[in-house]
Amino acid sequence: MIDLTITEALEKLKSGKISATELTRAHLDRIEKYNGTLNSFITVTPERALADAAAADERIKNGTARALDGIPIAMKDLFATRGIRTTAASHILENFIPEYESTVSQHFIDAGTVLLGKSNLDEFAMGTFSKTSYFGAPISPWQLERKLNAGGSSGGTTSAVAAGLAMGGTGTDTGGSIRFPCSITGLVGVKPTYGLCSRWGCVAFASSLDTPGPIARTVDDAALLLSVMAGHDPKDSTSANRKTEINVPLQPILGDGKKLRIGLIKEFNDVKISDDMKNLFEKRIADLKSLGAEVVEVSIPNILDALAAYYVIAPAEASSNLARYDGVRYGLRVEGHDIYDTYKKTRAAGFGDEVKRRLIIGTAVLSSSSYEVYFMQAARVRRLIANAFNKAFEQCDLIVCPSGANTAMPLESDLTPLEYYALDLFTVAMNLAGVPAVSVPCGLATNNLPLGMQVVGRMFDDVRVLQLAKHIEQCANMNNRPKTVMGE
């Protein structure tokens, strides 16, 4: 049963060939077998999962089945779940149990999904390999003996879905935290248009960039999850007040005489990528041309400045958002000789090195002496990038580019913080502009590890982005089930 896609499982559940309880037990057994090695989940919720499955079976039996009834999922441990520990992979929230439900997780409850547990991530979603987690890093199930990284910050969900521990799951994408880990674990990851999915109840990192989105094995499965996640939320002031219809299976937008202009970003031509990434990307472009697509070159003049702008804006917003963790209202408290000493000791003990680094940077760029020089300059670059995307889409319908430069690296790769940050080069601009982007597997490299490429669209053109991603998925025809755990 772990080999089923979500769409296949829904058919079997509906027809009675399998039950939600059987499907859930199969995934809980996988978690029991592999989570000790993969560290995909911070908190596993077997009692909740079996209760969810039993309720789904009852609804399916009496003809009141919901959109995703009985589908077992992983919830990134950044989304508040009522009565279930929500840690943001941090020490400061290690024992935090919310009394409320995030909008996204509530949408999944309403759709009938089964909650398997809370998946691992970088602490407060700050990182690229999920190595900053207080609970230890998740591992990629690909070539398990090599202990490859599963990406970050949504590495726990990608590890779980790639290994068959969950059928799908949630992530958040602030600068590539869904797309990059999906690229190196052979999955489909969606960064929707900013505002399409509510941020309410999601532990904030950088509020103008954070974007909840789905992670799945296929494009159709990702579209199904997104159809449940999306929707206006009056509790979130940044939520878009518009309806997006996502019908699955996704319909083709190429072939049978259909024309589409696909843009390639000129400024990425000189960015160094692996030979494997270059070859696979060129093959998929050739495939799209054979289906009738017209490929044109477009320019996003400031896109290579996006990384610098992001690492000013994101830490600044993090500095503001994480000020609430002071040892007074909730979370860890380390007593000091007065309130200020308590603040300092609590935050010193409660935050990891990467979070502290970003808070220091963010506080510095927001200081009166640096605000205009750094933060406002970064904001201007952000506006230039957004305008450039709008101009590029006057020349093309969709844009494609790599999701990353290379395949997964060993978890213990000795990179400097700046080298980690540079891994986001292909993804951060889309967050600054707020446009939708999907990472889809484009093939296996010569080392038999997956690589992904992105499809990028205009704001709220999420469906067409998914449709083109499905064409790429079909052309690549890649087996994205890692043999080390899925070849049993």
KAHUUR-V906769 format. One record per backbone hydrogen bond with DSSP energy under -1.0 kcal/mol. NH is the residue of the N-H (numbers start at 1). CO is the residue of the C=O. Records with the same first field share a line. If there is no record, write none. Layout:
NH=CO + CO
This chain:
4=1
9=5
10=6
11=7
12=8
13=9
14=10
15=11
17=12
18=12
23=19
24=20
25=21
26=22
27=23
28=24
29=25
30=26
31=27
32=28
33=29
34=30
35=31
37=34
38=34
39=35
42=118
43=118
45=116
49=45
50=46
51=47
52=48
53=49
54=50
55=51
56=52
57=53
58=54
59=55
60=56
61=57
62=58
64=59
68=111
69=66
70=112
71=68
73=114
74=168
75=117
77=119
78=76
79=76
80=201
83=98
84=81
86=96
88=77
90=87
92=350
94=91
96=93
102=80
103=200
106=102
107=103
108=104
109=105
110=106
111=107
112=109
113=108
114=71
116=73
118=43
119=75
120=40
124=88
125=122
126=123
134=89
136=133
139=38
140=148
146=143
147=144
149=409
152=128
154=177
156=120
158=154
159=155
160=156
161=157
162=158
163=159
164=161
165=160
166=160
167=72
169=215
170=74
171=213
173=211
180=176
182=178
183=179
184=180
187=182
188=216
189=439
190=214
191=437
194=434
196=193
202=199
203=78
209=206
210=206
213=171
215=169
216=188
222=218
223=219
224=220
225=221
226=222
227=223
228=224
229=225
230=226
231=196
236=233
239=236
240=195
242=240
255=291
258=255
262=294
263=398
264=296
266=298
268=265
269=266
271=268
274=405
278=274
279=275
280=276
281=277
282=278
283=279
284=280
285=281
286=282
287=283
288=284
289=285
290=286
291=287
292=289
293=288
294=260
296=262
298=264
303=300
305=302
306=303
309=305
310=306
311=307
312=309
313=309
314=310
316=312
317=313
318=314
319=315
320=316
321=317
322=318
325=322
326=324
332=92
342=338
343=339
344=340
345=341
346=342
347=343
348=344
349=345
350=346
351=347
356=352
357=353
358=354
359=355
360=356
361=357
362=358
363=359
364=360
365=361
366=362
367=364
370=367
371=367
374=370
376=371
378=374
379=375
380=376
381=377
382=378
383=379
384=380
385=381
386=382
387=383
388=384
389=385
390=386
391=387
392=388
393=389
394=391
395=392
397=261
398=261
399=456
400=263
401=454
403=452
411=147
413=410
415=413
420=416
421=417
422=418
423=420
424=421
425=422
427=424
428=424
432=428
433=429
434=430
435=430
437=191
438=455
439=189
440=453
442=451
445=449
448=445
451=443
453=440
454=401
455=438
456=399
457=436
461=458
465=461
466=462
467=463
468=464
469=465
470=466
471=467
472=468
473=469
474=470
475=471
476=472
477=473
485=482
486=482
487=483
